[in-house]
Amino acid sequence: MPAKLPFTITFPTEALADSQRPEPAGTRFHVADIRSADWARVAGETDMVVVPYLTPASVLEFLEGSSVSIVQSQMVGYDGVEAVLPSGMTYCNAGGVHEAATGELTLALILASLRGIPEAARSQTTGTWNHEQHPGLADKHVLVLGVGGVGREISRRLEPFEVKITRVARTARMDEFGAVEAVADLETLLPQADVVVLAVLLSDDTRGMVDASFLSLMKDDALLVNVARGPVVNTNDLVAELATGRIMAALDVTDPEPLPADHPLWRSPRTLITPHLGGDTGAFKPRIEKLLRQQIERAVRGDELLNVIF
């Protein structure tokens, strides 16, 4: 049924609120970051709140006791949300906003690592012409762990590069894109892969799944790419494995994050680290603005919301 009017939306920034103006009929806008003192001023009259970008799930505790019924995230991941989301609130993620950009970065990390771009960049600082052969991507076997939106975009971008792609999820099945292998079969699958891409959600099942045992199953000179969440990987085990020089890593996420300047992972050999750049490109702004516009229209009309997670 249609929402009770005026339907009040609170945005974390003035710029995001401006992107939705003029206010659709029957709505009222506020601007207040839920972590700030301003939130108390509007908490009792907000129906839908847009959560600040790149904030942990713990910020949702600030919604307790408010009038909020719809929580709209600007991120795809929702690890930890269920444990802190106040009762009676509907949580929606930003599905469709970040997947393409994350797939794009994943491909960049793979190509950079396999074509020796980090080494070339370091040589450029000293004016050194250091011609070496690097593995490259063509004819390689890529294992993509995770078949959700991000995993799908990664696989789609890999297809033109003449690689074999193996997709892995919790259970084996056939979907519209072909065969999906089971996580239970990783012991057999990992030794065959030249590149292992992590694109899973962080959960009790995936936390720490990439441990010493997992890493030991990877073939020599294989590349581990993490664009999921840092805690999917046991960092101590990864540092120990990388220290041997046996495998490579390309990491957009780490545990801890941000990675402290003195952390040994920075100095691990054959390792490329980017500071959680995955979904944050120029495509983010127009895509999140479009999603918010659609979500507000649906909420006011009482239609089914997009990307409902909880």
C-alpha positions in Angstrom: 0.0 0.0 0.0 1.2 3.6 -0.6 3.3 5.2 2.1 2.0 7.6 4.6 2.7 11.1 3.4 4.9 13.0 3.6 7.4 10.2 3.2 10.7 11.4 4.7 14.1 10.4 3.4 17.3 11.3 5.2 20.5 11.5 3.1 24.1 11.4 4.5 25.3 14.4 2.4 23.8 17.4 0.8 25.2 16.4 -2.6 23.3 13.1 -2.5 20.1 14.9 -1.5 20.5 17.4 -4.3 20.8 14.5 -6.8 17.2 13.6 -6.0 15.8 17.1 -6.1 13.3 18.5 -6.8 11.7 16.3 -4.1 9.1 13.9 -5.7 5.5 14.6 -4.7 4.7 13.4 -1.3 8.3 13.3 0.0 10.4 15.4 2.3 14.2 15.4 2.5 16.6 15.8 5.4 20.4 15.7 5.4 22.1 14.1 8.4 24.8 11.5 8.8 23.5 8.9 11.2 26.8 9.0 13.0 26.5 12.7 13.7 24.7 14.8 16.3 22.4 16.0 13.5 20.8 12.6 13.4 18.9 13.1 16.7 17.1 16.0 15.1 15.5 13.9 12.3 15.6 10.4 13.7 12.0 10.5 14.9 10.5 11.5 11.5 12.7 9.6 9.0 11.0 6.8 7.1 13.9 5.9 4.8 17.6 6.5 5.6 20.5 6.3 3.2 23.6 5.0 5.0 26.9 6.7 4.4 29.2 5.0 1.9 32.0 2.7 3.1 30.8 2.5 6.7 30.8 -0.7 8.8 27.6 -2.5 9.7 28.0 -1.3 13.3 26.8 2.2 12.3 23.3 0.8 12.0 23.1 0.7 15.8 22.5 4.5 15.6 19.1 3.7 14.1 17.8 2.1 17.2 14.7 3.9 18.5 14.2 5.9 15.3 11.1 5.9 13.0 13.1 4.4 10.1 11.4 1.5 8.2 13.7 1.3 5.2 17.5 1.3 5.3 19.2 1.9 2.0 22.9 1.0 1.7 25.3 2.3 -0.9 27.3 -0.9 -0.8 26.7 -4.4 -2.1 28.2 -6.3 0.8 26.1 -6.7 4.0 28.3 -8.7 6.3 27.4 -8.1 10.0 24.2 -6.2 9.1 21.7 -8.9 10.3 23.3 -8.8 13.8 22.8 -5.1 14.3 19.8 -4.1 12.2 17.1 -2.9 14.5 13.9 -5.0 14.5 11.2 -4.0 12.0 13.5 -2.4 9.5 14.0 -3.5 5.9 17.6 -3.4 4.6 18.3 -3.0 0.9 21.8 -3.1 -0.6 23.2 -1.4 -3.7 22.9 -4.3 -6.1 23.7 -3.2 -9.6 25.8 -0.2 -8.6 29.3 -1.7 -8.0 29.5 -5.0 -9.7 30.7 -3.7 -13.1 33.4 -1.6 -11.5 34.6 -4.4 -9.3 34.7 -6.8 -12.3 36.8 -4.1 -14.1 39.3 -3.8 -11.3 39.5 -7.6 -10.9 40.6 -7.8 -14.6 43.1 -5.0 -14.1 44.6 -6.7 -11.1 44.9 -10.0 -12.9 46.5 -8.4 -16.0 48.8 -6.2 -14.0 50.1 -9.1 -12.0 50.4 -11.6 -14.8 52.1 -9.1 -17.2 54.6 -7.7 -14.7 53.2 -4.2 -14.5 54.2 -3.5 -10.9 57.8 -4.5 -11.7 57.8 -2.2 -14.8 56.4 0.7 -12.7 59.2 0.2 -10.2 61.8 0.1 -13.0 60.5 3.3 -14.4 61.4 5.2 -11.2 65.0 4.3 -11.8 65.0 4.5 -15.6 65.8 0.8 -15.9 64.9 -1.0 -19.1 64.3 -4.5 -17.7 62.8 -6.8 -20.3 61.4 -10.0 -18.8 58.9 -12.7 -19.8 55.8 -12.8 -17.7 53.0 -15.5 -17.6 50.2 -13.5 -19.3 46.5 -14.4 -19.2 45.8 -16.2 -22.4 45.3 -20.0 -22.1 45.2 -19.8 -18.3 42.7 -21.5 -16.1 40.8 -19.1 -13.9 38.7 -20.2 -10.9 36.1 -17.7 -9.7 34.9 -18.4 -6.2 31.4 -16.7 -6.0 28.7 -16.6 -8.6 26.7 -13.6 -7.4 26.6 -10.2 -9.2 30.3 -9.5 -8.7 31.3 -13.0 -9.7 29.1 -12.9 -12.8 30.7 -9.6 -13.9 34.2 -10.9 -13.4 33.5 -14.0 -15.4 31.8 -12.0 -18.2 34.9 -9.8 -18.5 37.3 -12.7 -18.5 35.5 -14.5 -21.4 37.2 -12.6 -24.3 40.7 -13.4 -22.9 40.9 -17.0 -24.1 40.9 -18.5 -20.7 39.2 -21.5 -19.1 36.8 -20.3 -16.4 35.6 -22.5 -13.5 32.9 -21.0 -11.3 32.5 -22.2 -7.8 29.7 -21.7 -5.2 28.4 -23.4 -2.1 26.6 -26.2 -4.2 27.2 -27.7 -7.6 24.5 -26.9 -10.1 23.7 -25.6 -13.6 22.5 -22.1 -14.1 21.8 -19.9 -17.1 25.6 -19.4 -17.6 26.6 -23.0 -17.4 28.1 -25.3 -14.8 28.9 -24.3 -11.2 31.2 -26.4 -9.1 30.9 -27.0 -5.4 33.1 -25.5 -2.7 33.4 -29.0 -1.3 35.5 -29.9 -4.5 38.1 -27.2 -4.0 40.7 -29.7 -3.0 40.5 -31.0 -6.6 39.9 -27.7 -8.3 42.5 -25.5 -6.7 45.6 -27.4 -8.0 44.3 -26.9 -11.5 43.9 -23.1 -11.4 46.4 -20.5 -12.5 44.3 -17.7 -11.1 42.0 -17.9 -8.1 39.5 -15.0 -7.7 37.6 -14.5 -4.4 34.3 -12.9 -5.0 32.2 -14.3 -2.1 30.2 -12.5 0.5 31.7 -12.5 4.0 29.8 -14.9 6.2 30.5 -17.5 8.9 31.1 -20.0 6.1 33.6 -17.9 4.2 35.4 -16.1 7.0 39.0 -17.4 7.0 38.3 -20.0 4.3 41.5 -19.1 2.5 43.9 -20.5 5.1 47.2 -22.4 5.0 45.5 -25.5 3.8 43.7 -23.6 1.0 46.9 -21.8 -0.1 48.9 -25.0 -0.1 46.6 -26.5 -2.7 47.3 -23.7 -5.1 49.7 -24.6 -7.8 53.2 -23.0 -8.0 53.1 -19.5 -9.5 49.3 -19.3 -9.2 47.7 -15.9 -8.5 45.3 -15.2 -5.7 43.0 -12.2 -6.2 40.8 -11.0 -3.4 38.0 -8.5 -4.3 35.6 -9.9 -1.7 36.3 -9.0 1.9 39.6 -9.0 3.8 38.6 -11.6 6.5 37.8 -14.2 3.8 41.6 -14.7 3.9 43.6 -15.6 7.0 46.2 -12.8 6.7 48.9 -14.5 8.8 48.7 -17.6 6.6 48.8 -15.6 3.4 51.9 -13.6 4.6 53.6 -16.9 5.5 52.8 -18.4 2.0 53.8 -15.3 0.1 57.1 -15.2 2.0 58.1 -18.4 0.2 57.7 -16.7 -3.2 55.7 -19.7 -4.4 52.5 -17.9 -5.3 51.4 -14.4 -6.2 48.6 -12.2 -4.7 46.6 -9.2 -5.9 44.5 -7.7 -3.1 41.9 -5.0 -3.2 40.8 -5.8 0.4 42.8 -6.8 3.4 42.4 -7.8 7.0 43.0 -5.4 8.8 41.7 -2.6 6.7 43.1 0.0 6.2 46.3 -1.9 6.2 48.8 -0.3 8.7 52.0 1.1 7.1 54.2 -1.3 9.0 52.2 -4.5 8.2 54.3 -7.2 6.6 51.8 -7.8 3.8 53.0 -4.5 2.2 56.4 -6.0 1.8 55.4 -9.5 0.7 57.0 -10.6 -2.5 55.0 -10.9 -5.7 52.1 -9.0 -4.2 50.0 -6.1 -5.6 47.7 -4.2 -3.2 45.1 -1.6 -4.0 43.2 0.3 -1.2 39.7 -1.1 -1.6 39.0 0.6 -4.9 36.6 -2.1 -6.2 33.3 -0.2 -6.8 34.5 3.4 -6.4 34.7 4.7 -9.9 33.0 7.5 -11.9 30.2 5.0 -12.6 29.3 5.0 -8.9 27.6 8.4 -8.7 25.1 8.1 -11.6 24.3 4.5 -10.7 23.6 5.1 -7.0 21.6 8.2 -7.9 19.5 6.1 -10.3 19.0 3.4 -7.7 17.9 5.9 -5.1 15.4 7.6 -7.5 13.8 4.2 -8.3 13.8 3.1 -4.6 12.1 6.4 -3.4 9.4 6.1 -6.1 8.7 2.5 -5.2 8.6 3.3 -1.4 6.2 6.2 -1.9 3.9 4.0 -4.1 4.1 1.1 -1.7 5.6 -1.1 -4.5 8.1 -4.0 -3.8 11.5 -2.5 -3.0 14.7 -3.3 -4.9 17.5 -5.3 -3.5 15.9 -6.4 -0.3 18.3 -8.4 1.8 16.7 -8.4 5.3 
